[in-house]
Amino acid sequence: MKTAITESHDELRARFTAWLETTIYRARLKYIHKEERNIPTVSLESLSDSCLYTYDEPSSYSSTVSQFDFEEERLANAFANLPIKRQQILTMLFVEERKPEEIARILHCSAQHVYDQRYQALRKLRKALTEEDT
């Protein structure tokens, strides 16, 4: 026969165990949710060309610069100095007028990666053009 003290002790232990299990469960879910948002990314410059997926369509990207009708040779040279993948992304965005989500599907990456590469490419072009002005 258990005493009243032992029974209340067992009840407290059971409530604490349930609380601890719930807390651990929620902490795990929070960690998993946080990790899902932090998808590791690798910059295109750090990859070798053999690792990159090549996008082959009838219009070849080997002469990407000639697809644009540049008014200034400086802009053409700055564009030619961009990495090939950034040239492809800009070409698909501005010449082919594709949406970033569509480009992401084609290049097997996230839409955010396309946005990031567009930002980096435009920033590099802007920097190259403003450096030449000074």
N, CA, C and O atoms as CSV, one atom per row, in Angstrom:
chain,resi,resn,atom,element,x,y,z
A,1,MET,N,N,0.829,-1.169,0.000
A,1,MET,CA,C,0.000,0.000,0.000
A,1,MET,C,C,0.885,1.248,0.000
A,1,MET,O,O,1.753,1.413,0.857
A,2,LYS,N,N,0.645,2.117,-0.976
A,2,LYS,CA,C,1.430,3.323,-1.106
A,2,LYS,C,C,0.889,4.393,-0.184
A,2,LYS,O,O,-0.301,4.450,0.126
A,3,THR,N,N,1.790,5.221,0.231
A,3,THR,CA,C,1.381,6.333,1.079
A,3,THR,C,C,1.012,7.521,0.205
A,3,THR,O,O,1.302,7.527,-0.991
A,4,ALA,N,N,0.380,8.521,0.791
A,4,ALA,CA,C,-0.050,9.715,0.062
A,4,ALA,C,C,1.151,10.480,-0.468
A,4,ALA,O,O,1.072,11.069,-1.546
A,5,ILE,N,N,2.266,10.487,0.263
A,5,ILE,CA,C,3.473,11.190,-0.165
A,5,ILE,C,C,4.053,10.532,-1.410
A,5,ILE,O,O,4.456,11.228,-2.343
A,6,THR,N,N,4.100,9.204,-1.440
A,6,THR,CA,C,4.643,8.486,-2.583
A,6,THR,C,C,3.773,8.701,-3.807
A,6,THR,O,O,4.289,8.869,-4.912
A,7,GLU,N,N,2.449,8.698,-3.623
A,7,GLU,CA,C,1.541,8.899,-4.748
A,7,GLU,C,C,1.685,10.305,-5.336
A,7,GLU,O,O,1.689,10.469,-6.556
A,8,SER,N,N,1.802,11.304,-4.485
A,8,SER,CA,C,1.969,12.668,-4.998
A,8,SER,C,C,3.332,12.825,-5.651
A,8,SER,O,O,3.478,13.582,-6.610
A,9,HIS,N,N,4.332,12.115,-5.140
A,9,HIS,CA,C,5.667,12.127,-5.733
A,9,HIS,C,C,5.625,11.511,-7.139
A,9,HIS,O,O,6.231,12.032,-8.076
A,10,ASP,N,N,4.896,10.388,-7.266
A,10,ASP,CA,C,4.762,9.740,-8.570
A,10,ASP,C,C,3.997,10.634,-9.559
A,10,ASP,O,O,4.330,10.682,-10.743
A,11,GLU,N,N,2.971,11.339,-9.065
A,11,GLU,CA,C,2.203,12.229,-9.918
A,11,GLU,C,C,3.080,13.388,-10.412
A,11,GLU,O,O,3.010,13.761,-11.583
A,12,LEU,N,N,3.896,13.952,-9.532
A,12,LEU,CA,C,4.811,15.028,-9.929
A,12,LEU,C,C,5.828,14.532,-10.950
A,12,LEU,O,O,6.134,15.221,-11.923
A,13,ARG,N,N,6.345,13.335,-10.718
A,13,ARG,CA,C,7.318,12.752,-11.655
A,13,ARG,C,C,6.671,12.553,-13.024
A,13,ARG,O,O,7.297,12.849,-14.042
A,14,ALA,N,N,5.448,12.066,-13.069
A,14,ALA,CA,C,4.750,11.835,-14.325
A,14,ALA,C,C,4.490,13.160,-15.044
A,14,ALA,O,O,4.678,13.246,-16.257
A,15,ARG,N,N,4.061,14.194,-14.313
A,15,ARG,CA,C,3.817,15.494,-14.925
A,15,ARG,C,C,5.118,16.104,-15.445
A,15,ARG,O,O,5.142,16.700,-16.522
A,16,PHE,N,N,6.194,15.953,-14.680
A,16,PHE,CA,C,7.488,16.482,-15.119
A,16,PHE,C,C,7.967,15.742,-16.362
A,16,PHE,O,O,8.478,16.366,-17.292
A,17,THR,N,N,7.811,14.429,-16.391
A,17,THR,CA,C,8.230,13.635,-17.549
A,17,THR,C,C,7.444,14.055,-18.791
A,17,THR,O,O,8.025,14.197,-19.867
A,18,ALA,N,N,6.140,14.254,-18.658
A,18,ALA,CA,C,5.320,14.683,-19.790
A,18,ALA,C,C,5.755,16.072,-20.260
A,18,ALA,O,O,5.853,16.321,-21.461
A,19,TRP,N,N,6.015,16.974,-19.313
A,19,TRP,CA,C,6.469,18.320,-19.669
A,19,TRP,C,C,7.812,18.265,-20.398
A,19,TRP,O,O,8.011,18.953,-21.399
A,20,LEU,N,N,8.738,17.436,-19.883
A,20,LEU,CA,C,10.062,17.329,-20.487
A,20,LEU,C,C,9.977,16.752,-21.901
A,20,LEU,O,O,10.652,17.240,-22.807
A,21,GLU,N,N,9.157,15.721,-22.099
A,21,GLU,CA,C,8.995,15.134,-23.429
A,21,GLU,C,C,8.413,16.156,-24.413
A,21,GLU,O,O,8.859,16.229,-25.558
A,22,THR,N,N,7.440,16.932,-23.984
A,22,THR,CA,C,6.847,17.963,-24.840
A,22,THR,C,C,7.872,19.039,-25.189
A,22,THR,O,O,7.951,19.476,-26.337
A,23,THR,N,N,8.648,19.459,-24.208
A,23,THR,CA,C,9.668,20.485,-24.434
A,23,THR,C,C,10.719,19.999,-25.420
A,23,THR,O,O,11.113,20.736,-26.323
A,24,ILE,N,N,11.170,18.771,-25.253
A,24,ILE,CA,C,12.176,18.207,-26.166
A,24,ILE,C,C,11.599,18.070,-27.568
A,24,ILE,O,O,12.283,18.376,-28.545
A,25,TYR,N,N,10.366,17.622,-27.685
A,25,TYR,CA,C,9.712,17.475,-28.981
A,25,TYR,C,C,9.637,18.821,-29.704
A,25,TYR,O,O,9.957,18.918,-30.888
A,26,ARG,N,N,9.209,19.863,-28.973
A,26,ARG,CA,C,9.103,21.196,-29.584
A,26,ARG,C,C,10.473,21.748,-29.968
A,26,ARG,O,O,10.610,22.402,-31.002
A,27,ALA,N,N,11.479,21.492,-29.150
A,27,ALA,CA,C,12.830,21.954,-29.467
A,27,ALA,C,C,13.342,21.280,-30.734
A,27,ALA,O,O,13.990,21.918,-31.563
A,28,ARG,N,N,13.054,20.007,-30.881
A,28,ARG,CA,C,13.451,19.299,-32.101
A,28,ARG,C,C,12.767,19.890,-33.326
A,28,ARG,O,O,13.411,20.139,-34.345
A,29,LEU,N,N,11.455,20.115,-33.223
A,29,LEU,CA,C,10.721,20.702,-34.348
A,29,LEU,C,C,11.253,22.081,-34.705
A,29,LEU,O,O,11.395,22.413,-35.882
A,30,LYS,N,N,11.546,22.882,-33.690
A,30,LYS,CA,C,12.080,24.224,-33.925
A,30,LYS,C,C,13.437,24.146,-34.626
A,30,LYS,O,O,13.708,24.920,-35.543
A,31,TYR,N,N,14.283,23.217,-34.198
A,31,TYR,CA,C,15.598,23.046,-34.811
A,31,TYR,C,C,15.465,22.614,-36.269
A,31,TYR,O,O,16.141,23.155,-37.143
A,32,ILE,N,N,14.592,21.637,-36.530
A,32,ILE,CA,C,14.398,21.142,-37.899
A,32,ILE,C,C,13.855,22.258,-38.783
A,32,ILE,O,O,14.303,22.427,-39.917
A,33,HIS,N,N,12.892,23.020,-38.271
A,33,HIS,CA,C,12.324,24.121,-39.053
A,33,HIS,C,C,13.385,25.174,-39.350
A,33,HIS,O,O,13.436,25.708,-40.458
A,34,LYS,N,N,14.221,25.470,-38.382
A,34,LYS,CA,C,15.297,26.453,-38.572
A,34,LYS,C,C,16.299,25.965,-39.611
A,34,LYS,O,O,16.745,26.749,-40.448
A,35,GLU,N,N,16.658,24.693,-39.574
A,35,GLU,CA,C,17.630,24.132,-40.510
A,35,GLU,C,C,17.071,24.051,-41.927
A,35,GLU,O,O,17.828,24.150,-42.893
A,36,GLU,N,N,15.766,23.873,-42.065
A,36,GLU,CA,C,15.159,23.834,-43.398
A,36,GLU,C,C,15.282,25.179,-44.093
A,36,GLU,O,O,15.392,25.234,-45.318
A,37,ARG,N,N,15.263,26.270,-43.328
A,37,ARG,CA,C,15.384,27.603,-43.912
A,37,ARG,C,C,16.824,27.932,-44.290
A,37,ARG,O,O,17.052,28.772,-45.161
A,38,ASN,N,N,17.781,27.300,-43.666
A,38,ASN,CA,C,19.194,27.583,-43.917
A,38,ASN,C,C,19.782,26.560,-44.869
A,38,ASN,O,O,20.574,25.709,-44.464
A,39,ILE,N,N,19.400,26.642,-46.123
A,39,ILE,CA,C,19.913,25.730,-47.125
A,39,ILE,C,C,21.324,26.174,-47.482
A,39,ILE,O,O,21.530,27.318,-47.888
A,40,PRO,N,N,22.290,25.284,-47.334
A,40,PRO,CA,C,23.664,25.692,-47.652
A,40,PRO,C,C,23.813,25.971,-49.147
A,40,PRO,O,O,23.287,25.234,-49.980
A,41,THR,N,N,24.528,27.033,-49.475
A,41,THR,CA,C,24.752,27.390,-50.867
A,41,THR,C,C,26.236,27.468,-51.150
A,41,THR,O,O,27.049,27.701,-50.254
A,42,VAL,N,N,26.566,27.273,-52.386
A,42,VAL,CA,C,27.950,27.338,-52.832
A,42,VAL,C,C,27.995,28.349,-53.965
A,42,VAL,O,O,27.136,28.341,-54.846
A,43,SER,N,N,28.992,29.215,-53.942
A,43,SER,CA,C,29.073,30.206,-55.009
A,43,SER,C,C,29.508,29.529,-56.306
A,43,SER,O,O,30.231,28.533,-56.288
A,44,LEU,N,N,29.064,30.074,-57.414
A,44,LEU,CA,C,29.402,29.502,-58.714
A,44,LEU,C,C,30.892,29.601,-59.001
A,44,LEU,O,O,31.460,28.743,-59.677
A,45,GLU,N,N,31.526,30.656,-58.483
A,45,GLU,CA,C,32.952,30.835,-58.743
A,45,GLU,C,C,33.802,29.732,-58.100
A,45,GLU,O,O,34.881,29.410,-58.597
A,46,SER,N,N,33.312,29.151,-56.993
A,46,SER,CA,C,34.110,28.141,-56.306
A,46,SER,C,C,33.983,26.751,-56.949
A,46,SER,O,O,34.735,25.842,-56.597
A,47,LEU,N,N,33.046,26.581,-57.882
A,47,LEU,CA,C,32.863,25.295,-58.547
A,47,LEU,C,C,33.658,25.240,-59.841
A,47,LEU,O,O,33.833,26.245,-60.529
A,48,SER,N,N,34.129,24.051,-60.152
A,48,SER,CA,C,34.792,23.891,-61.442
A,48,SER,C,C,33.723,23.777,-62.526
A,48,SER,O,O,32.574,23.438,-62.243
A,49,ASP,N,N,34.108,24.060,-63.756
A,49,ASP,CA,C,33.139,24.013,-64.853
A,49,ASP,C,C,32.571,22.612,-65.059
A,49,ASP,O,O,31.444,22.467,-65.532
A,50,SER,N,N,33.339,21.580,-64.709
A,50,SER,CA,C,32.850,20.221,-64.896
A,50,SER,C,C,31.715,19.887,-63.925
A,50,SER,O,O,30.930,18.978,-64.192
A,51,CYS,N,N,31.617,20.611,-62.800
A,51,CYS,CA,C,30.553,20.373,-61.822
A,51,CYS,C,C,29.251,21.056,-62.194
A,51,CYS,O,O,28.188,20.673,-61.703
A,52,LEU,N,N,29.318,22.049,-63.044
A,52,LEU,CA,C,28.144,22.834,-63.364
A,52,LEU,C,C,27.313,22.169,-64.455
A,52,LEU,O,O,27.842,21.579,-65.397
A,53,TYR,N,N,26.035,22.279,-64.302
A,53,TYR,CA,C,25.098,21.765,-65.285
A,53,TYR,C,C,25.139,22.682,-66.500
A,53,TYR,O,O,25.067,23.904,-66.368
A,54,THR,N,N,25.252,22.105,-67.649
A,54,THR,CA,C,25.272,22.937,-68.852
A,54,THR,C,C,23.879,22.982,-69.447
A,54,THR,O,O,23.194,21.965,-69.552
A,55,TYR,N,N,23.483,24.150,-69.825
A,55,TYR,CA,C,22.162,24.373,-70.385
A,55,TYR,C,C,22.320,24.505,-71.889
A,55,TYR,O,O,22.836,25.505,-72.389
A,56,ASP,N,N,21.871,23.488,-72.596
A,56,ASP,CA,C,22.012,23.506,-74.050
A,56,ASP,C,C,20.649,23.715,-74.692
A,56,ASP,O,O,19.723,22.923,-74.515
A,57,GLU,N,N,20.560,24.771,-75.417
A,57,GLU,CA,C,19.358,25.092,-76.158
A,57,GLU,C,C,19.822,25.493,-77.556
A,57,GLU,O,O,20.997,25.816,-77.731
A,58,PRO,N,N,18.956,25.483,-78.540
A,58,PRO,CA,C,19.405,25.845,-79.883
A,58,PRO,C,C,20.213,27.131,-79.935
A,58,PRO,O,O,21.190,27.211,-80.680
A,59,SER,N,N,19.829,28.140,-79.159
A,59,SER,CA,C,20.637,29.365,-79.148
A,59,SER,C,C,21.810,29.144,-78.206
A,59,SER,O,O,21.630,29.009,-76.996
A,60,SER,N,N,22.990,29.109,-78.759
A,60,SER,CA,C,24.189,28.828,-77.971
A,60,SER,C,C,24.591,30.030,-77.148
A,60,SER,O,O,24.439,31.175,-77.575
A,61,TYR,N,N,25.109,29.753,-75.952
A,61,TYR,CA,C,25.544,30.828,-75.074
A,61,TYR,C,C,27.019,31.144,-75.261
A,61,TYR,O,O,27.565,31.978,-74.540
A,62,SER,N,N,27.663,30.503,-76.201
A,62,SER,CA,C,29.073,30.792,-76.415
A,62,SER,C,C,29.262,32.213,-76.930
A,62,SER,O,O,30.302,32.830,-76.702
A,63,SER,N,N,28.263,32.723,-77.618
A,63,SER,CA,C,28.357,34.097,-78.118
A,63,SER,C,C,27.292,34.959,-77.453
A,63,SER,O,O,26.582,35.711,-78.120
A,64,THR,N,N,27.190,34.843,-76.137
A,64,THR,CA,C,26.169,35.576,-75.393
A,64,THR,C,C,26.292,37.066,-75.594
A,64,THR,O,O,25.284,37.761,-75.723
A,65,VAL,N,N,27.507,37.564,-75.624
A,65,VAL,CA,C,27.710,39.002,-75.749
A,65,VAL,C,C,27.121,39.517,-77.056
A,65,VAL,O,O,26.574,40.619,-77.096
A,66,SER,N,N,27.226,38.737,-78.116
A,66,SER,CA,C,26.706,39.200,-79.399
A,66,SER,C,C,25.183,39.212,-79.437
A,66,SER,O,O,24.604,39.834,-80.328
A,67,GLN,N,N,24.507,38.535,-78.484
A,67,GLN,CA,C,23.053,38.539,-78.455
A,67,GLN,C,C,22.502,39.887,-78.009
A,67,GLN,O,O,21.373,40.245,-78.345
A,68,PHE,N,N,23.303,40.631,-77.250
A,68,PHE,CA,C,22.882,41.955,-76.809
A,68,PHE,C,C,23.297,42.990,-77.840
A,68,PHE,O,O,24.331,42.856,-78.495
A,69,ASP,N,N,22.494,44.000,-77.971
A,69,ASP,CA,C,22.849,45.104,-78.838
A,69,ASP,C,C,23.377,46.216,-77.936
A,69,ASP,O,O,22.639,47.128,-77.564
A,70,PHE,N,N,24.658,46.133,-77.590
A,70,PHE,CA,C,25.262,47.091,-76.678
A,70,PHE,C,C,25.534,48.403,-77.387
A,70,PHE,O,O,26.053,48.431,-78.503
A,71,GLU,N,N,25.177,49.485,-76.723
A,71,GLU,CA,C,25.471,50.794,-77.282
A,71,GLU,C,C,26.899,51.205,-76.956
A,71,GLU,O,O,27.513,51.999,-77.669
A,72,GLU,N,N,27.418,50.648,-75.861
A,72,GLU,CA,C,28.763,51.018,-75.453
A,72,GLU,C,C,29.653,49.787,-75.404
A,72,GLU,O,O,29.252,48.729,-74.917
A,73,GLU,N,N,30.820,49.939,-75.897
A,73,GLU,CA,C,31.776,48.830,-75.878
A,73,GLU,C,C,32.191,48.502,-74.453
A,73,GLU,O,O,32.506,47.353,-74.146
A,74,ARG,N,N,32.193,49.513,-73.575
A,74,ARG,CA,C,32.569,49.276,-72.178
A,74,ARG,C,C,31.612,48.300,-71.517
A,74,ARG,O,O,32.035,47.420,-70.767
A,75,LEU,N,N,30.331,48.451,-71.790
A,75,LEU,CA,C,29.338,47.552,-71.221
A,75,LEU,C,C,29.522,46.140,-71.771
A,75,LEU,O,O,29.410,45.163,-71.031
A,76,ALA,N,N,29.800,46.035,-73.048
A,76,ALA,CA,C,30.035,44.719,-73.657
A,76,ALA,C,C,31.243,44.038,-73.034
A,76,ALA,O,O,31.213,42.839,-72.758
A,77,ASN,N,N,32.312,44.808,-72.810
A,77,ASN,CA,C,33.511,44.232,-72.188
A,77,ASN,C,C,33.248,43.825,-70.740
A,77,ASN,O,O,33.706,42.774,-70.293
A,78,ALA,N,N,32.510,44.658,-70.012
A,78,ALA,CA,C,32.178,44.325,-68.621
A,78,ALA,C,C,31.319,43.068,-68.561
A,78,ALA,O,O,31.512,42.217,-67.692
A,79,PHE,N,N,30.368,42.957,-69.491
A,79,PHE,CA,C,29.517,41.767,-69.537
A,79,PHE,C,C,30.346,40.524,-69.880
A,79,PHE,O,O,30.124,39.453,-69.314
A,80,ALA,N,N,31.282,40.665,-70.791
A,80,ALA,CA,C,32.119,39.530,-71.190
A,80,ALA,C,C,33.006,39.065,-70.049
A,80,ALA,O,O,33.418,37.905,-70.023
A,81,ASN,N,N,33.307,39.947,-69.106
A,81,ASN,CA,C,34.152,39.576,-67.969
A,81,ASN,C,C,33.381,38.885,-66.850
A,81,ASN,O,O,33.980,38.396,-65.892
A,82,LEU,N,N,32.056,38.842,-66.966
A,82,LEU,CA,C,31.259,38.130,-65.962
A,82,LEU,C,C,31.453,36.623,-66.124
A,82,LEU,O,O,31.745,36.150,-67.222
A,83,PRO,N,N,31.290,35.862,-65.025
A,83,PRO,CA,C,31.310,34.399,-65.156
A,83,PRO,C,C,30.196,33.924,-66.096
A,83,PRO,O,O,29.155,34.570,-66.211
A,84,ILE,N,N,30.423,32.807,-66.755
A,84,ILE,CA,C,29.491,32.283,-67.762
A,84,ILE,C,C,28.088,32.090,-67.189
A,84,ILE,O,O,27.108,32.442,-67.846
A,85,LYS,N,N,27.970,31.543,-65.989
A,85,LYS,CA,C,26.642,31.288,-65.419
A,85,LYS,C,C,25.891,32.584,-65.174
A,85,LYS,O,O,24.678,32.644,-65.375
A,86,ARG,N,N,26.593,33.621,-64.744
A,86,ARG,CA,C,25.928,34.909,-64.545
A,86,ARG,C,C,25.511,35.502,-65.882
A,86,ARG,O,O,24.455,36.128,-65.974
A,87,GLN,N,N,26.316,35.317,-66.917
A,87,GLN,CA,C,25.926,35.766,-68.251
A,87,GLN,C,C,24.659,35.041,-68.698
A,87,GLN,O,O,23.744,35.648,-69.255
A,88,GLN,N,N,24.622,33.735,-68.446
A,88,GLN,CA,C,23.437,32.956,-68.830
A,88,GLN,C,C,22.202,33.443,-68.098
A,88,GLN,O,O,21.135,33.593,-68.694
A,89,ILE,N,N,22.348,33.692,-66.789
A,89,ILE,CA,C,21.206,34.135,-65.992
A,89,ILE,C,C,20.702,35.492,-66.497
A,89,ILE,O,O,19.497,35.682,-66.664
A,90,LEU,N,N,21.615,36.426,-66.738
A,90,LEU,CA,C,21.196,37.733,-67.256
A,90,LEU,C,C,20.561,37.606,-68.636
A,90,LEU,O,O,19.583,38.290,-68.940
A,91,THR,N,N,21.113,36.740,-69.463
A,91,THR,CA,C,20.548,36.537,-70.799
A,91,THR,C,C,19.136,35.974,-70.713
A,91,THR,O,O,18.233,36.445,-71.404
A,92,MET,N,N,18.944,34.966,-69.864
A,92,MET,CA,C,17.602,34.390,-69.726
A,92,MET,C,C,16.628,35.394,-69.126
A,92,MET,O,O,15.450,35.406,-69.486
A,93,LEU,N,N,17.111,36.244,-68.207
A,93,LEU,CA,C,16.232,37.230,-67.589
A,93,LEU,C,C,15.844,38.355,-68.550
A,93,LEU,O,O,14.667,38.690,-68.679
A,94,PHE,N,N,16.842,38.935,-69.222
A,94,PHE,CA,C,16.592,40.159,-69.968
A,94,PHE,C,C,16.391,39.963,-71.461
A,94,PHE,O,O,15.674,40.745,-72.083
A,95,VAL,N,N,16.998,38.946,-72.053
A,95,VAL,CA,C,16.820,38.718,-73.490
A,95,VAL,C,C,15.634,37.787,-73.721
A,95,VAL,O,O,14.721,38.099,-74.485
A,96,GLU,N,N,15.664,36.635,-73.044
A,96,GLU,CA,C,14.586,35.660,-73.225
A,96,GLU,C,C,13.363,35.987,-72.375
A,96,GLU,O,O,12.306,35.378,-72.538
A,97,GLU,N,N,13.513,36.957,-71.462
A,97,GLU,CA,C,12.436,37.410,-70.583
A,97,GLU,C,C,11.790,36.262,-69.811
A,97,GLU,O,O,10.566,36.153,-69.733
A,98,ARG,N,N,12.632,35.419,-69.251
A,98,ARG,CA,C,12.138,34.316,-68.421
A,98,ARG,C,C,12.024,34.776,-66.982
A,98,ARG,O,O,12.691,35.723,-66.566
A,99,LYS,N,N,11.178,34.102,-66.229
A,99,LYS,CA,C,11.010,34.402,-64.814
A,99,LYS,C,C,12.094,33.679,-64.012
A,99,LYS,O,O,12.561,32.617,-64.424
A,100,PRO,N,N,12.497,34.245,-62.873
A,100,PRO,CA,C,13.533,33.601,-62.058
A,100,PRO,C,C,13.182,32.167,-61.650
A,100,PRO,O,O,14.067,31.316,-61.553
A,101,GLU,N,N,11.915,31.902,-61.416
A,101,GLU,CA,C,11.503,30.549,-61.040
A,101,GLU,C,C,11.748,29.567,-62.190
A,101,GLU,O,O,12.162,28.429,-61.966
A,102,GLU,N,N,11.490,30.015,-63.412
A,102,GLU,CA,C,11.712,29.183,-64.591
A,102,GLU,C,C,13.216,28.941,-64.801
A,102,GLU,O,O,13.633,27.831,-65.131
A,103,ILE,N,N,14.011,29.983,-64.606
A,103,ILE,CA,C,15.460,29.849,-64.736
A,103,ILE,C,C,15.992,28.890,-63.678
A,103,ILE,O,O,16.882,28.084,-63.948
A,104,ALA,N,N,15.444,28.985,-62.480
A,104,ALA,CA,C,15.871,28.093,-61.392
A,104,ALA,C,C,15.600,26.635,-61.764
A,104,ALA,O,O,16.428,25.762,-61.504
A,105,ARG,N,N,14.445,26.373,-62.369
A,105,ARG,CA,C,14.149,24.997,-62.796
A,105,ARG,C,C,15.123,24.540,-63.863
A,105,ARG,O,O,15.581,23.398,-63.835
A,106,ILE,N,N,15.445,25.409,-64.798
A,106,ILE,CA,C,16.350,25.053,-65.894
A,106,ILE,C,C,17.756,24.776,-65.375
A,106,ILE,O,O,18.404,23.815,-65.790
A,107,LEU,N,N,18.223,25.633,-64.459
A,107,LEU,CA,C,19.592,25.511,-63.945
A,107,LEU,C,C,19.701,24.629,-62.706
A,107,LEU,O,O,20.787,24.468,-62.151
A,108,HIS,N,N,18.577,24.056,-62.271
A,108,HIS,CA,C,18.554,23.168,-61.105
A,108,HIS,C,C,19.105,23.863,-59.863
A,108,HIS,O,O,20.008,23.356,-59.197
A,109,CYS,N,N,18.544,25.031,-59.567
A,109,CYS,CA,C,18.931,25.757,-58.360
A,109,CYS,C,C,17.675,26.435,-57.814
A,109,CYS,O,O,16.592,26.291,-58.381
A,110,SER,N,N,17.821,27.162,-56.730
A,110,SER,CA,C,16.666,27.846,-56.154
A,110,SER,C,C,16.455,29.193,-56.842
A,110,SER,O,O,17.372,29.760,-57.436
A,111,ALA,N,N,15.230,29.683,-56.748
A,111,ALA,CA,C,14.924,30.999,-57.321
A,111,ALA,C,C,15.727,32.073,-56.596
A,111,ALA,O,O,16.161,33.048,-57.211
A,112,GLN,N,N,15.922,31.898,-55.297
A,112,GLN,CA,C,16.711,32.862,-54.532
A,112,GLN,C,C,18.137,32.926,-55.059
A,112,GLN,O,O,18.742,33.998,-55.090
A,113,HIS,N,N,18.674,31.789,-55.472
A,113,HIS,CA,C,20.027,31.763,-56.044
A,113,HIS,C,C,20.076,32.578,-57.337
A,113,HIS,O,O,21.057,33.274,-57.596
A,114,VAL,N,N,19.021,32.492,-58.145
A,114,VAL,CA,C,18.952,33.271,-59.378
A,114,VAL,C,C,18.919,34.757,-59.040
A,114,VAL,O,O,19.627,35.554,-59.657
A,115,TYR,N,N,18.095,35.130,-58.058
A,115,TYR,CA,C,18.040,36.526,-57.637
A,115,TYR,C,C,19.412,36.997,-57.144
A,115,TYR,O,O,19.862,38.088,-57.492
A,116,ASP,N,N,20.071,36.166,-56.333
A,116,ASP,CA,C,21.393,36.526,-55.803
A,116,ASP,C,C,22.412,36.708,-56.925
A,116,ASP,O,O,23.192,37.660,-56.909
A,117,GLN,N,N,22.405,35.805,-57.889
A,117,GLN,CA,C,23.356,35.890,-59.001
A,117,GLN,C,C,23.079,37.114,-59.870
A,117,GLN,O,O,24.005,37.762,-60.356
A,118,ARG,N,N,21.804,37.421,-60.059
A,118,ARG,CA,C,21.445,38.625,-60.818
A,118,ARG,C,C,21.972,39.866,-60.102
A,118,ARG,O,O,22.560,40.753,-60.721
A,119,TYR,N,N,21.752,39.914,-58.788
A,119,TYR,CA,C,22.227,41.053,-57.997
A,119,TYR,C,C,23.745,41.176,-58.091
A,119,TYR,O,O,24.266,42.268,-58.316
A,120,GLN,N,N,24.458,40.057,-57.919
A,120,GLN,CA,C,25.921,40.081,-57.985
A,120,GLN,C,C,26.403,40.517,-59.359
A,120,GLN,O,O,27.344,41.303,-59.467
A,121,ALA,N,N,25.766,40.015,-60.405
A,121,ALA,CA,C,26.177,40.362,-61.771
A,121,ALA,C,C,25.955,41.843,-62.047
A,121,ALA,O,O,26.837,42.514,-62.585
A,122,LEU,N,N,24.783,42.358,-61.682
A,122,LEU,CA,C,24.501,43.768,-61.919
A,122,LEU,C,C,25.411,44.664,-61.084
A,122,LEU,O,O,25.829,45.728,-61.541
A,123,ARG,N,N,25.711,44.241,-59.883
A,123,ARG,CA,C,26.626,45.006,-59.036
A,123,ARG,C,C,28.021,45.058,-59.654
A,123,ARG,O,O,28.680,46.098,-59.645
A,124,LYS,N,N,28.459,43.912,-60.193
A,124,LYS,CA,C,29.776,43.859,-60.826
A,124,LYS,C,C,29.811,44.724,-62.089
A,124,LYS,O,O,30.797,45.416,-62.343
A,125,LEU,N,N,28.749,44.685,-62.866
A,125,LEU,CA,C,28.676,45.528,-64.060
A,125,LEU,C,C,28.707,47.011,-63.687
A,125,LEU,O,O,29.437,47.798,-64.290
A,126,ARG,N,N,27.906,47.379,-62.688
A,126,ARG,CA,C,27.870,48.762,-62.239
A,126,ARG,C,C,29.245,49.219,-61.769
A,126,ARG,O,O,29.693,50.319,-62.094
A,127,LYS,N,N,29.905,48.362,-61.003
A,127,LYS,CA,C,31.231,48.693,-60.482
A,127,LYS,C,C,32.226,48.858,-61.625
A,127,LYS,O,O,33.015,49.802,-61.633
A,128,ALA,N,N,32.190,47.950,-62.578
A,128,ALA,CA,C,33.119,48.022,-63.714
A,128,ALA,C,C,32.893,49.290,-64.525
A,128,ALA,O,O,33.853,49.911,-64.980
A,129,LEU,N,N,31.652,49.676,-64.709
A,129,LEU,CA,C,31.354,50.870,-65.504
A,129,LEU,C,C,31.696,52.162,-64.762
A,129,LEU,O,O,32.153,53.127,-65.375
A,130,THR,N,N,31.474,52.183,-63.445
A,130,THR,CA,C,31.802,53.399,-62.685
A,130,THR,C,C,33.298,53.538,-62.483
A,130,THR,O,O,33.793,54.661,-62.386
A,131,GLU,N,N,34.033,52.444,-62.417
A,131,GLU,CA,C,35.501,52.508,-62.293
A,131,GLU,C,C,36.104,53.090,-63.551
A,131,GLU,O,O,37.064,53.858,-63.485
A,132,GLU,N,N,35.548,52.731,-64.704
A,132,GLU,CA,C,36.078,53.223,-65.977
A,132,GLU,C,C,35.784,54.696,-66.168
A,132,GLU,O,O,36.515,55.388,-66.876
A,133,ASP,N,N,34.701,55.195,-65.531
A,133,ASP,CA,C,34.350,56.605,-65.657
A,133,ASP,C,C,35.344,57.509,-64.933
A,133,ASP,O,O,35.594,58.635,-65.362
A,134,THR,N,N,35.911,57.011,-63.830
A,134,THR,CA,C,36.825,57.844,-63.034
A,134,THR,C,C,38.226,57.835,-63.573
A,134,THR,O,O,39.108,58.486,-63.014
